[in-house]
Amino acid sequence: MKTRNHGLDEREMELVKLLMADCKSTGDIQAKLKKLFAGTIEQMLEVE
């Protein structure tokens, strides 16, 4: 059985698995992605 990776590399797939570990609904996924995106933007702004 082949696993679909949607064009993601191995590290990105590991991140997906970690993010999905405690998500029970699409709302959980959206909330987690929103926090992740906000944290990423904050980190980028701090580096500048």
N, C-alpha and C positions, 0 to 999 in steps of 0.2 A: 504494500500500500504506500503510495507516494504522498508525502506531506506537502500541502500547498503553502508556499511562503510569500506569495503576492509580490515577488521581486525584492524581498527583504533578505539581507545577509544574515549569517548565523548570530551575530551579536544583536542585531535588531530583533530577530525572532525571540531571543532570550529575554529581551526587554519586554516584548509583547506578553510572554508567558508570566513574567513577574508582575506586570500591570494587571493582568487578568486574574491573578491568583485570588483576589478578594472581591471581584466584581460579580454582582448577581444580576444586574440589569444593564440595559443600554444607558440608563440615567447614571448609574455608577461609573460606567466607562467615560461618559461625557464629563462628569465632574472631575474624575481623575486626570483626564487629558487637559482640561481647562487649567487645573492646578499645575500640571507639568509644563504646559505652555507658558503660563505666567512666570513660573520659576526660571524657565529657560531665558525668557526675555529679560528678567531682572539680572540674571548672571551676565548676559551679553552687555547690558547697559553699565554694569559695574566695571567691566573690563575696559570700557572705552575711557 
